[in-house]
């Protein structure tokens, strides 16, 4: 096998791609490529995430579910500052990378068992999962906090998903999304290793667009940290493959309202706000 899905705590390997946590200890799982990145394996005629399909070995090319995500523009702002325009992904965020990879890997098996997708989100991820589920012909149920933005609520519904408002804290939406029901398969974007693994494609793109020279610094918007982990994974793969010599310095940027990583690193108590008014 050219990849492994391993528990980050007990190191148990998981062979079930439906698993979103370790079946032994309940801790998070992570996907690790067991092959080198080869530039010549890039599908250069494919201007989407899927130019890198050879680097996601758990996905059969005939199973790809895509809306044209990835290969977003890299635009020079001033001097040596560039912006990667992830807002130009199909549903408006980088989450489409994770959704495309996740659903491409799972949709055939989901249809075989007559299952449906379950996700908890307060916005972008819910919209993304809903859109890609619709593209795959899958039913999706998205659990959202009761005070979810009306814009995001309507976007999720627009893509055809069933939206369930959950009263209480954000964690209550997660609990309901994970609650066992017949046919339900939880694909929460924060926990599912395949969603997070899809985000390493962003590291590949950045290096290719910079002609295989790693930028010195990368600033990422971060909430729970899936983008941060995915990009780190992608760059680690490139370093281990000898494509670049060293990791760029990756800086996580959090809004004051949603800053769980900042509080964790500072060993400070953190309580998520009941309603988020920041723009990202």
C-alpha positions as CSV (number, residue, x, y, z in Angstrom):
1,X,0.0,0.0,0.0
2,X,1.4,3.4,-1.0
3,X,-0.2,5.3,1.9
4,X,-1.2,4.6,5.5
5,X,-3.9,6.0,7.8
6,X,-2.6,5.9,11.3
7,X,-3.7,7.0,14.7
8,X,-1.8,10.0,16.0
9,X,-1.7,8.6,19.5
10,X,-1.6,4.8,19.6
11,X,-0.2,4.4,16.0
12,X,-2.9,1.8,15.1
13,X,-3.4,1.6,11.3
14,X,-6.9,2.0,9.9
15,X,-8.0,0.3,6.7
16,X,-11.5,1.6,6.7
17,X,-11.7,4.9,4.9
18,X,-15.0,5.7,6.6
19,X,-13.2,6.0,9.9
20,X,-12.9,9.6,11.2
21,X,-11.2,8.6,14.5
22,X,-9.1,5.7,15.7
23,X,-11.3,2.6,16.3
24,X,-9.1,1.7,19.3
25,X,-8.6,4.9,21.3
26,X,-10.8,7.4,19.6
27,X,-8.0,9.9,18.8
28,X,-7.5,11.6,15.4
29,X,-6.2,9.7,12.3
30,X,-3.8,11.1,9.8
31,X,-3.0,10.0,6.2
32,X,0.7,9.7,5.3
33,X,2.0,9.2,1.7
34,X,4.5,6.3,1.5
35,X,5.9,7.4,-1.9
36,X,8.0,10.2,-3.3
37,X,6.5,13.2,-5.1
38,X,7.5,13.1,-8.7
39,X,7.1,16.2,-10.8
40,X,6.8,14.1,-14.0
41,X,3.6,12.4,-12.5
42,X,1.7,15.7,-12.6
43,X,-1.2,15.8,-15.1
44,X,-0.2,19.1,-16.5
45,X,-3.2,19.4,-18.9
46,X,-5.6,19.3,-15.9
47,X,-6.0,22.8,-14.5
48,X,-7.6,21.6,-11.2
49,X,-6.6,19.9,-8.0
50,X,-6.7,16.7,-9.9
51,X,-3.5,17.4,-11.8
52,X,-2.1,15.7,-8.7
53,X,-4.4,12.6,-8.7
54,X,-1.4,10.3,-8.7
55,X,-0.5,11.6,-5.2
56,X,-3.9,10.5,-3.7
57,X,-3.5,6.7,-4.2
58,X,-6.7,5.8,-2.4
59,X,-8.7,7.4,-5.2
60,X,-9.5,5.7,-8.5
61,X,-9.5,8.2,-11.3
62,X,-12.8,6.9,-12.5
63,X,-14.3,7.9,-9.1
64,X,-13.3,11.6,-9.1
65,X,-16.0,14.0,-8.1
66,X,-15.0,17.5,-9.2
67,X,-16.5,21.0,-9.7
68,X,-13.2,22.4,-11.0
69,X,-11.6,23.1,-7.6
70,X,-8.0,23.9,-7.2
71,X,-5.3,25.5,-9.4
72,X,-6.5,28.9,-8.1
73,X,-4.6,32.0,-9.2
74,X,-1.4,33.2,-7.4
75,X,-1.4,36.9,-7.7
76,X,1.4,39.3,-7.0
77,X,0.3,42.1,-4.6
78,X,3.5,44.1,-4.0
79,X,7.2,43.4,-3.7
80,X,7.5,39.8,-2.7
81,X,3.9,39.5,-1.4
82,X,1.5,37.2,-3.2
83,X,-2.1,36.2,-2.6
84,X,-3.5,32.7,-3.4
85,X,-7.1,33.3,-4.4
86,X,-8.8,30.4,-2.8
87,X,-12.1,32.3,-2.8
88,X,-12.3,31.4,-6.5
89,X,-12.9,27.7,-5.7
90,X,-16.4,26.6,-6.7
91,X,-18.2,27.3,-3.4
92,X,-15.9,30.1,-2.4
93,X,-13.4,28.6,0.0
94,X,-10.4,26.2,0.2
95,X,-12.8,23.6,1.8
96,X,-13.6,22.5,-1.7
97,X,-10.2,20.8,-1.9
98,X,-11.0,18.6,1.1
99,X,-14.6,17.9,0.0
100,X,-13.6,16.8,-3.5
101,X,-10.9,14.4,-2.2
102,X,-13.1,13.0,0.6
103,X,-16.2,12.4,-1.5
104,X,-14.2,11.1,-4.5
105,X,-12.8,8.4,-2.1
106,X,-16.1,7.5,-0.4
107,X,-19.1,8.0,-2.7
108,X,-19.1,4.6,-4.5
109,X,-19.0,2.7,-1.2
110,X,-21.7,5.0,0.3
111,X,-24.0,4.3,-2.6
112,X,-23.4,0.5,-2.2
113,X,-24.6,0.6,1.4
114,X,-27.4,3.1,0.8
115,X,-25.7,5.6,3.1
116,X,-25.7,9.4,3.4
117,X,-23.2,12.0,4.5
118,X,-23.4,13.8,7.9
119,X,-21.4,16.9,8.6
120,X,-21.4,19.7,11.2
121,X,-20.5,23.2,10.2
122,X,-21.2,26.8,10.8
123,X,-20.6,27.8,7.2
124,X,-18.1,27.2,4.5
125,X,-17.5,23.5,5.1
126,X,-21.2,22.7,5.2
127,X,-21.7,24.5,1.9
128,X,-18.8,22.7,0.3
129,X,-19.8,19.2,1.5
130,X,-23.4,19.9,0.4
131,X,-22.2,20.9,-3.1
132,X,-20.0,17.9,-3.7
133,X,-22.5,15.5,-2.3
134,X,-25.0,16.9,-4.8
135,X,-22.4,16.5,-7.6
136,X,-21.9,12.8,-6.5
137,X,-25.7,12.1,-6.3
138,X,-25.5,11.6,-2.5
139,X,-27.8,12.7,0.2
140,X,-26.3,15.0,2.8
141,X,-27.5,16.2,6.2
142,X,-25.6,19.2,7.6
143,X,-26.0,20.1,11.3
144,X,-25.5,23.8,12.0
145,X,-25.6,25.9,15.2
146,X,-29.0,27.6,15.7
147,X,-27.4,31.1,15.2
148,X,-25.8,30.2,11.9
149,X,-25.4,33.0,9.3
150,X,-28.5,33.2,7.1
151,X,-26.3,33.5,4.1
152,X,-24.5,30.2,4.8
153,X,-27.7,28.5,5.8
154,X,-29.3,29.4,2.5
155,X,-26.2,28.4,0.5
156,X,-26.2,24.9,2.1
157,X,-29.9,24.5,1.3
158,X,-29.3,25.8,-2.2
159,X,-27.1,22.8,-2.9
160,X,-29.9,20.4,-1.9
161,X,-28.7,19.3,1.6
162,X,-31.0,18.8,4.5
163,X,-30.0,21.4,7.1
164,X,-30.6,20.7,10.8
165,X,-30.4,23.6,13.3
166,X,-29.1,22.6,16.7
167,X,-29.5,24.7,19.8
168,X,-26.7,25.1,22.3
169,X,-23.0,25.3,21.8
170,X,-21.1,24.6,18.5
171,X,-20.1,21.2,20.1
172,X,-23.8,20.2,20.2
173,X,-24.0,20.3,16.4
174,X,-21.0,18.0,16.3
175,X,-22.6,15.6,18.8
176,X,-25.8,15.5,16.7
177,X,-23.9,15.0,13.5
178,X,-22.0,12.0,15.0
179,X,-25.1,10.5,16.6
180,X,-25.6,7.0,15.2
181,X,-28.4,6.6,12.7
182,X,-29.1,4.0,10.0
183,X,-27.1,4.8,6.9
184,X,-25.4,7.8,8.4
185,X,-21.7,8.3,7.7
186,X,-20.0,11.1,9.5
187,X,-17.5,13.1,7.4
188,X,-16.8,16.1,9.6
189,X,-14.2,18.3,8.0
190,X,-12.3,18.9,11.2
191,X,-11.9,15.2,12.1
192,X,-12.0,13.2,8.9
193,X,-8.4,12.5,7.7
194,X,-9.3,12.4,4.0
195,X,-10.8,15.9,4.1
196,X,-7.6,17.2,5.8
197,X,-5.4,15.2,3.4
198,X,-7.1,16.9,0.4
199,X,-5.7,20.2,1.6
200,X,-2.1,19.1,1.0
201,X,-2.8,19.8,-2.6
202,X,-2.5,23.5,-1.8
203,X,1.2,23.0,-0.9
204,X,1.8,21.2,-4.2
205,X,0.2,24.1,-6.1
206,X,2.1,26.8,-4.4
207,X,5.4,25.1,-5.1
208,X,4.5,24.5,-8.7
209,X,3.3,28.1,-9.2
210,X,6.6,29.3,-7.6
211,X,8.6,27.1,-10.1
212,X,9.5,24.7,-7.3
213,X,11.0,27.3,-5.0
214,X,9.4,27.3,-1.6
215,X,8.3,30.8,-0.3
216,X,10.1,31.9,2.8
217,X,6.8,32.6,4.7
218,X,3.3,31.5,4.3
219,X,0.4,33.1,6.2
220,X,-2.7,31.0,6.6
221,X,-6.2,31.9,8.0
222,X,-6.9,29.3,10.7
223,X,-9.8,28.3,12.9
224,X,-9.7,24.7,14.0
225,X,-6.5,24.1,12.0
226,X,-7.4,21.8,9.2
227,X,-5.8,24.1,6.5
228,X,-2.7,24.5,8.6
229,X,-2.3,20.7,9.1
230,X,-3.0,20.0,5.4
231,X,-0.5,22.5,4.1
232,X,2.2,21.3,6.6
233,X,1.6,17.7,5.4
234,X,2.0,18.8,1.8
235,X,5.3,20.6,2.4
236,X,6.7,17.8,4.5
237,X,6.0,15.4,1.7
238,X,7.9,17.7,-0.7
239,X,10.9,18.0,1.7
240,X,10.9,14.2,2.3
241,X,10.8,13.7,-1.5
242,X,13.7,16.0,-2.1
243,X,11.7,18.5,-4.2
244,X,12.7,21.3,-1.9
245,X,15.4,21.5,0.7
246,X,13.5,23.0,3.7
247,X,10.1,23.8,5.0
248,X,8.8,27.4,4.6
249,X,7.9,29.2,7.9
250,X,4.1,28.7,8.1
251,X,2.3,31.3,10.3
252,X,-1.2,30.6,11.5
253,X,-3.5,33.7,11.7
254,X,-6.6,33.7,13.8
255,X,-9.4,36.1,14.4
256,X,-9.8,37.2,18.0
257,X,-13.3,35.8,18.1
258,X,-12.2,32.3,16.9
259,X,-8.8,31.6,18.3
260,X,-8.6,28.0,19.8
261,X,-5.1,27.4,18.6
262,X,-3.8,30.7,20.0
263,X,-5.3,29.9,23.4
264,X,-4.0,26.4,23.4
265,X,-0.5,27.5,22.6
266,X,-0.7,30.1,25.3
267,X,-2.2,27.6,27.8
268,X,-5.2,29.9,28.2
269,X,-8.9,28.9,28.6
270,X,-11.0,29.3,25.5
271,X,-14.8,29.5,25.1
272,X,-16.1,29.7,21.5
273,X,-18.4,32.7,20.9
274,X,-22.1,32.1,20.6
275,X,-22.1,34.1,17.4
276,X,-19.2,35.0,15.1
277,X,-19.2,38.4,13.4
278,X,-15.7,38.3,11.9
279,X,-15.6,38.0,8.1
280,X,-13.4,34.9,8.1
